[in-house]
Amino acid sequence: MTQSDKAKEWGQPQLQLDALIQAMHDAMVAIDLRETIVLFNPSAERLTGVRAEDALGMPVSEVIPNSRLPHILQTGQAEINQVQMLHHRSIVTNRVPVLSPDGDVTGAIAVFRDTTELLDLAAEVLHLKEIQTLLEAIFEATQDAISVVDQHGIGLRINSEYTRLTGLSEQDVIGKAATVDIAEGESMHMRVLKTGQPVRNVSMKVGPYRKDVLVNVAPMRVHDQLIGSVAVIHDLSEMRALTEQLQRANAQIRRLATKITFSDIIAKSPAMLEALEAAKQAARTRATVLLRGESGCGKELFAHAIHQASDRVSGPFLRVNCAALSDSVLESELFGYEEGAFTGARKGGRRGFFEESDGGTLFLDEIAELSIGTQAKLLRVLQEREIIPVGGTRVRHVDVRVIAATHVNLEKAMADGRFREDLYYRLHVLPIAIPPLRKRTQDIPLLAFNFLTRLNAEYGRHVHSIADDALARLLEYAWPGNVRELENVLSRALIRMDYREQIIELRHLVPSLEQRDVATDVFPVLTDDTLANQLKRAERIAIENALKKAHGNREEAAARLGVSVRSLYYKLSRDQE
Ligand SMILES: Nc1ncnc2c1ncn2[C@@H]1O[C@H](COP(=O)(O)OP(=O)(O)OP(=O)(O)O)[C@@H](O)[C@H]1O
């Protein structure tokens, strides 16, 4: 047969129909009125496992017992989309009668397809949906921020932790380039998409708040094809804050463990040298000492040094913060209690701080916080050198040197009736005033370099100097938190610095010094003082703020304050006294 003969033959409808039936993915079985199989296509062979030559001419009930085709012959009614089992496979069948042009039933035909694969697929989709729900839950529940981009570096997904950390919402990130969240550093998503390799623990700054973070990014692949990358971002500032706290606590422990002596107290200013001299003299006596000075100016340091230089050095040194405990607890802590003093579980007596420090020194910090009742008891101990434990009657003799400290204006507290006059005079035998740091700026460079030496050792750094403008800022700042604040500011500056930097610049200090706004500055210094002093301090804070806004330019600061430059210079020099 020639090609054109074949083409002609193919033009006949019957041949086309046959070819179609043979090639169909659906199985087809047809019977005549005698219920004999007259059509059995290859898909029917595949589904039933019966060869066409064995099926054709056979009664359908013998080949496919549940075909229901004889029933169709009888009823002449079609059955559409019937689900049934065939050799353990699930199939869907359409059964229709074959009608003559007159409408008589001349046979029946069944078209059926295997739906097992479809059902398996449906189950798989369901399983995938479950996995997706699970992943979504993990995605949102994790405490790490996550961002996902596609193979072109376009943002696909972020979780809510990402928004909390970076301050960027879905609107800012989804559909945008992977670089949108970078404040400092290279986009790790882009690097991973370029190299196909994961990156680990890269530090950078992200978002409008320039959050310090540590980033891990991994490529996402499906069948070896890179389809994007996923980044897990850890908040480094929280970690740093915790590390900082830990280091400070460790430093504090080390300081407590090492004995502090007068040589550890850094002093250059005449006011401080005078206070130091007074403390050295006090150490030679057994008299009660009262240390006065603002918070963080070194009162505890002085107390330690006095004890170390005294003849009680081999005895214990104990500190009680009178502000930290409630009145009743404080009394039993100070004077101890005897068995039965408390009902319930706290049975058995206990020695108080006075007994514990027998032969040594008891440092009573924040003495102005004692209630009037406890003040009376303390006065008795100071006068009689005797204590009576809470709930007890037996008097015990104690040999304790008391060093008291306060940042409160005791004269005013006395005038207000909050501090006993007799106790005031009893404590005031040897008062030592430790000046606030702003009154002794001469000490600042020396203190700063000493702290740097210690902090370098603590943080493994090599910071050796402070830039001129940074030092100038340290000198003009008001230091409401005194030496403790200076120590903290330097410590934060070191943490803020890059590991390679060795000089403290103004920018390393600015955030710490500017974080304190007027309100927090005013409160610690404006309490318990004369009106003149309070006004002076308020004025100083106003000047400080104006200088801050004028970036240290005194002419501009004077203009802002509406005073002459001369008058500003005068006020500044008066504050340095
Ligand atoms: N002259 C100084 N030389 C070296 N370090 C100092 C000096 N003054 C204070 N410091 C340090 O500053 C910090 C605060 O000092 P300290 O605890 O003695 O202050 P304080 O007046 O007792 O504070 P508070 O009233 O808040 O308890 C400490 O770490 C201390 O070592």
Ligand as a Chemical Component Dictionary entry (heavy atoms), coordinates in Angstrom:
data_LIG
# 
_chem_comp.id                   LIG 
_chem_comp.type                 NON-POLYMER 
_chem_comp.pdbx_formal_charge   0 
_chem_comp.three_letter_code    LIG 
# 
loop_
_chem_comp_atom.comp_id 
_chem_comp_atom.atom_id 
_chem_comp_atom.alt_atom_id 
_chem_comp_atom.type_symbol 
_chem_comp_atom.charge 
_chem_comp_atom.model_Cartn_x 
_chem_comp_atom.model_Cartn_y 
_chem_comp_atom.model_Cartn_z 
_chem_comp_atom.pdbx_ordinal 
LIG N1  N1  N 0 37.428 56.825 93.037 1  
LIG C1  C1  C 0 37.140 55.689 92.447 2  
LIG N2  N2  N 0 38.112 54.947 91.907 3  
LIG C2  C2  C 0 37.819 53.783 91.287 4  
LIG N3  N3  N 0 36.603 53.290 91.159 5  
LIG C3  C3  C 0 35.600 53.977 91.681 6  
LIG C4  C4  C 0 35.809 55.208 92.355 7  
LIG N4  N4  N 0 34.626 55.660 92.785 8  
LIG C5  C5  C 0 33.713 54.768 92.401 9  
LIG N5  N5  N 0 34.278 53.745 91.739 10 
LIG C6  C6  C 0 33.587 52.587 91.135 11 
LIG O1  O1  O 0 32.282 53.034 90.789 12 
LIG C7  C7  C 0 31.304 52.066 91.122 13 
LIG C8  C8  C 0 30.314 52.654 92.110 14 
LIG O2  O2  O 0 30.951 52.844 93.361 15 
LIG P1  P1  P 0 30.257 52.493 94.741 16 
LIG O3  O3  O 0 29.427 51.254 94.618 17 
LIG O4  O4  O 0 31.282 52.523 95.785 18 
LIG O5  O5  O 0 29.279 53.748 94.840 19 
LIG P2  P2  P 0 28.207 54.076 95.957 20 
LIG O6  O6  O 0 28.354 55.515 96.264 21 
LIG O7  O7  O 0 28.322 53.117 97.087 22 
LIG O8  O8  O 0 26.868 53.847 95.166 23 
LIG P3  P3  P 0 25.392 53.555 95.778 24 
LIG O9  O9  O 0 25.060 54.686 96.688 25 
LIG O10 O10 O 0 24.542 53.561 94.534 26 
LIG O11 O11 O 0 25.488 52.237 96.446 27 
LIG C9  C9  C 0 32.064 50.888 91.672 28 
LIG O12 O12 O 0 32.252 49.958 90.619 29 
LIG C10 C10 C 0 33.371 51.462 92.119 30 
LIG O13 O13 O 0 34.379 50.494 92.031 31 
# 
loop_
_chem_comp_bond.comp_id 
_chem_comp_bond.atom_id_1 
_chem_comp_bond.atom_id_2 
_chem_comp_bond.value_order 
_chem_comp_bond.pdbx_ordinal 
LIG N1  C1  SING 1  
LIG C1  N2  SING 2  
LIG C1  C4  DOUB 3  
LIG N2  C2  DOUB 4  
LIG C2  N3  SING 5  
LIG N3  C3  DOUB 6  
LIG C3  C4  SING 7  
LIG C3  N5  SING 8  
LIG C4  N4  SING 9  
LIG N4  C5  DOUB 10 
LIG C5  N5  SING 11 
LIG N5  C6  SING 12 
LIG C6  O1  SING 13 
LIG C6  C10 SING 14 
LIG O1  C7  SING 15 
LIG C7  C8  SING 16 
LIG C7  C9  SING 17 
LIG C8  O2  SING 18 
LIG O2  P1  SING 19 
LIG P1  O3  DOUB 20 
LIG P1  O4  SING 21 
LIG P1  O5  SING 22 
LIG O5  P2  SING 23 
LIG P2  O6  DOUB 24 
LIG P2  O7  SING 25 
LIG P2  O8  SING 26 
LIG O8  P3  SING 27 
LIG P3  O9  DOUB 28 
LIG P3  O10 SING 29 
LIG P3  O11 SING 30 
LIG C9  O12 SING 31 
LIG C9  C10 SING 32 
LIG C10 O13 SING 33 
# 
